[in-house]
Amino acid sequence: MKRFAPILLAIGVLWSTASQALDLEQRRAGAMLQRMCARCHAVGRMGASPNELAPPFRYLGENKLYDPDFMQRLQDGYSSIHRAMPTARFGRDDAEAVVSYLRAIQESRRSK
């Protein structure tokens, strides 16, 4: 058992470090969405959107967030048919962080 202790410790440290990095990435993406989108959308796990026509991001749905085209649209410039919505363009790392954040906050409308 003693010879496995260093391995288990290393696995625990790596797991903790990866978890903290993901948490930091998601917080960064949440802050980015807050700056860019919160004027109209609820960007967190709770609250109503300031613009009643703008859906809360926690209801985007897994179909959209697991669609490979969605990540590419974020990089190319995501926009909507709504004229008031500006085009949002993200670099690859930011697009990945945004998708990770959005996946983490998803909530089913039926769970309310």
C-alpha positions in Angstrom: 0.0 0.0 0.0 2.9 2.4 0.8 4.2 2.3 -2.7 0.8 3.3 -4.1 0.4 6.3 -1.8 2.6 8.6 -4.0 0.6 7.6 -7.1 -2.7 8.3 -5.4 -1.4 11.6 -4.1 -0.3 12.6 -7.6 -3.6 11.6 -9.1 -5.4 13.7 -6.4 -3.2 16.7 -7.1 -3.7 16.4 -10.9 -7.5 16.0 -10.4 -7.7 19.1 -8.1 -5.5 21.2 -10.5 -7.6 20.2 -13.5 -10.8 21.0 -11.6 -9.5 24.4 -10.5 -8.4 25.2 -14.1 -11.8 24.4 -15.4 -13.5 26.5 -12.7 -11.2 29.4 -13.5 -12.0 29.0 -17.2 -15.7 29.0 -16.5 -15.5 32.0 -14.3 -13.6 33.9 -17.0 -16.2 32.9 -19.6 -19.0 33.9 -17.2 -17.4 37.3 -16.7 -17.0 37.7 -20.5 -20.6 36.9 -21.1 -21.7 39.2 -18.3 -19.8 42.1 -20.0 -21.1 41.3 -23.5 -24.5 39.9 -23.1 -26.1 40.7 -19.7 -27.7 43.9 -20.9 -30.3 41.6 -22.5 -29.8 38.0 -21.3 -29.6 36.4 -17.9 -26.1 34.8 -18.1 -26.0 32.9 -14.8 -27.8 30.1 -13.1 -30.6 32.3 -11.8 -32.5 35.4 -12.6 -34.7 36.7 -15.4 -33.3 38.3 -18.6 -33.5 42.1 -18.6 -35.0 41.9 -22.1 -38.0 39.5 -21.8 -37.5 38.5 -25.5 -33.9 37.3 -24.8 -33.7 33.8 -23.4 -31.7 33.1 -20.2 -28.5 31.3 -21.2 -29.2 28.5 -18.7 -32.1 27.4 -21.1 -30.0 27.2 -24.3 -30.3 23.5 -24.3 -27.8 20.7 -24.8 -28.6 20.2 -28.4 -27.2 23.5 -29.3 -24.2 23.3 -26.9 -23.1 19.9 -28.2 -23.5 20.9 -31.8 -19.9 21.3 -33.3 -21.3 24.1 -35.5 -22.2 26.2 -32.4 -18.5 26.5 -31.4 -17.6 27.4 -35.0 -20.4 30.0 -35.1 -19.0 31.6 -31.9 -15.6 31.9 -33.6 -17.0 33.2 -36.9 -19.3 35.7 -35.3 -22.5 34.6 -33.6 -25.6 36.8 -34.3 -29.3 36.4 -34.3 -32.2 37.4 -36.5 -32.9 40.1 -33.9 -31.5 43.4 -35.2 -30.8 44.6 -31.6 -28.4 41.8 -31.0 -24.8 42.6 -31.9 -22.5 40.0 -33.4 -20.3 38.3 -30.8 -17.0 36.9 -32.1 -14.7 34.8 -29.9 -11.2 33.3 -30.4 -11.0 29.5 -30.2 -9.9 29.5 -26.5 -12.7 31.9 -25.5 -15.3 30.0 -27.6 -14.3 26.8 -25.8 -14.5 28.5 -22.4 -17.9 30.0 -23.2 -19.3 26.6 -24.3 -17.9 25.0 -21.2 -19.5 27.7 -19.0 -22.9 27.4 -20.9 -22.9 23.6 -20.5 -22.2 24.0 -16.7 -25.2 26.3 -16.1 -27.8 24.5 -18.2 -31.2 23.8 -16.5 -34.2 22.1 -17.9 -37.3 24.3 -18.2 -39.2 21.4 -16.8 -37.2 21.5 -13.5 -38.7 24.8 -12.5 
